Amino acid sequence: MVETIEKHSKYIYKSYFYDVKNILILLTVALMLQSCNRQRLPEGILDEDTMVELLIDIHLAEGLVSTFPIHYDSSRILYPLFEKEVFKKHQVSDSVFRKSLEYYMRDTRVMDRLYARTIDSLHVVEKSGNQ
């Protein structure tokens, strides 16, 4: 009887070991497939973090120009100069920015995420400026 218990306990141990091993293999394969699923950015497209930084500075520039006591026509001439400085600061050309913006606008969920981050950052800037 002891011998039977030993055989069964070895079988249970081996069975448990194989179950855990299979689960680990399955999880590893699932993680690998998940990482392969992530899209790599096409060449010439800015990553999301850089896009958010640019969007923040562009909106700050727009806000600054809108506070100037000048006519709308004059602000339309002045804003591109500020925008050019933003691109210069981030070492990005306006064509790369526009191409990246068009790329991200294809997926509304991604664009929502980018603008949620941008708005959150602008709120932080606003709060720190009001103190």
C-alpha positions as CSV (number, residue, x, y, z in Angstrom):
1,M,0.0,0.0,0.0
2,V,2.8,2.4,0.8
3,E,4.3,1.5,-2.6
4,T,1.0,2.4,-4.3
5,I,0.9,5.7,-2.5
6,E,4.5,6.4,-3.5
7,K,3.7,5.7,-7.2
8,H,0.7,7.9,-7.0
9,S,2.5,10.7,-5.3
10,K,5.3,10.5,-8.0
11,Y,2.6,10.6,-10.7
12,I,0.8,13.5,-9.1
13,Y,4.2,15.4,-8.7
14,K,5.1,14.7,-12.3
15,S,1.7,15.6,-13.5
16,Y,1.8,18.9,-11.6
17,F,5.3,19.7,-12.9
18,Y,4.2,19.1,-16.5
19,D,1.1,21.3,-16.0
20,V,3.1,24.2,-14.6
21,K,5.7,23.7,-17.3
22,N,3.0,23.8,-20.0
23,I,1.4,26.9,-18.4
24,L,4.8,28.7,-18.4
25,I,5.4,27.7,-22.0
26,L,2.0,28.9,-23.0
27,L,2.5,32.3,-21.2
28,T,5.9,32.7,-22.8
29,V,4.4,32.1,-26.3
30,A,1.5,34.5,-25.6
31,L,3.9,37.2,-24.5
32,M,6.1,36.7,-27.5
33,L,3.0,37.0,-29.8
34,Q,1.9,40.1,-28.0
35,S,5.2,41.8,-28.4
36,C,5.3,40.9,-32.1
37,N,1.8,42.3,-32.5
38,R,3.0,45.8,-31.6
39,Q,3.5,47.9,-34.7
40,R,6.8,49.4,-35.4
41,L,6.6,53.0,-36.5
42,P,7.3,53.6,-40.1
43,E,10.4,55.6,-41.0
44,G,9.9,59.3,-40.6
45,I,7.2,59.0,-38.0
46,L,7.8,60.6,-34.6
47,D,7.2,58.4,-31.5
48,E,4.2,59.2,-29.2
49,D,6.3,60.9,-26.5
50,T,7.9,63.3,-29.0
51,M,4.5,64.0,-30.5
52,V,3.1,64.9,-27.1
53,E,6.0,67.2,-26.4
54,L,5.5,68.9,-29.7
55,L,1.7,69.2,-29.3
56,I,2.2,70.8,-25.9
57,D,4.6,73.4,-27.2
58,I,2.5,74.1,-30.3
59,H,-0.6,74.7,-28.1
60,L,1.4,76.9,-25.7
61,A,2.6,78.9,-28.8
62,E,-1.0,79.2,-30.0
63,G,-2.2,80.3,-26.6
64,L,0.6,82.9,-26.3
65,V,-0.1,84.4,-29.8
66,S,-3.8,84.6,-28.9
67,T,-3.0,86.7,-25.9
68,F,-1.3,89.4,-27.9
69,P,-3.4,92.6,-28.4
70,I,-3.2,92.3,-32.2
71,H,-5.6,91.7,-35.0
72,Y,-6.4,88.2,-36.2
73,D,-4.6,88.8,-39.5
74,S,-1.5,89.8,-37.7
75,S,-1.6,86.8,-35.4
76,R,-1.9,84.5,-38.5
77,I,1.4,85.9,-39.7
78,L,3.0,85.8,-36.2
79,Y,2.0,82.2,-35.3
80,P,4.0,80.4,-38.0
81,L,7.1,82.1,-36.6
82,F,6.4,80.7,-33.2
83,E,5.6,77.3,-34.7
84,K,8.9,77.3,-36.5
85,E,10.7,77.9,-33.2
86,V,8.9,75.0,-31.7
87,F,10.1,72.7,-34.5
88,K,13.6,74.1,-34.1
89,K,13.6,73.5,-30.4
90,H,12.6,69.9,-30.9
91,Q,14.9,69.5,-33.9
92,V,11.9,68.3,-36.1
93,S,10.9,69.6,-39.5
94,D,7.4,70.7,-40.0
95,S,6.9,68.0,-42.7
96,V,7.9,65.2,-40.3
97,F,5.5,66.6,-37.8
98,R,2.6,66.8,-40.3
99,K,3.4,63.3,-41.6
100,S,3.4,62.0,-38.0
101,L,0.2,63.8,-37.2
102,E,-1.5,62.3,-40.3
103,Y,-0.2,58.9,-39.3
104,Y,-1.6,59.1,-35.7
105,M,-4.9,60.6,-36.9
106,R,-5.7,57.3,-38.7
107,D,-6.4,55.7,-35.3
108,T,-8.8,57.7,-33.2
109,R,-7.8,55.7,-30.0
110,V,-4.2,56.6,-30.4
111,M,-5.0,60.2,-31.1
112,D,-7.3,60.3,-28.1
113,R,-4.5,59.0,-26.0
114,L,-2.0,61.5,-27.4
115,Y,-4.4,64.4,-26.7
116,A,-5.3,63.1,-23.3
117,R,-1.6,63.2,-22.4
118,T,-1.2,66.7,-24.0
119,I,-4.2,68.1,-22.1
120,D,-3.0,66.7,-18.8
121,S,0.4,68.2,-19.4
122,L,-1.1,71.6,-20.3
123,H,-3.2,71.5,-17.1
124,V,0.0,70.9,-15.1
125,V,1.7,73.9,-16.9
126,E,-1.3,76.0,-16.3
127,K,-1.4,75.2,-12.6
128,S,2.3,75.8,-12.1
129,G,1.9,79.1,-13.9
130,N,-1.0,80.2,-11.7
131,Q,1.0,79.7,-8.5
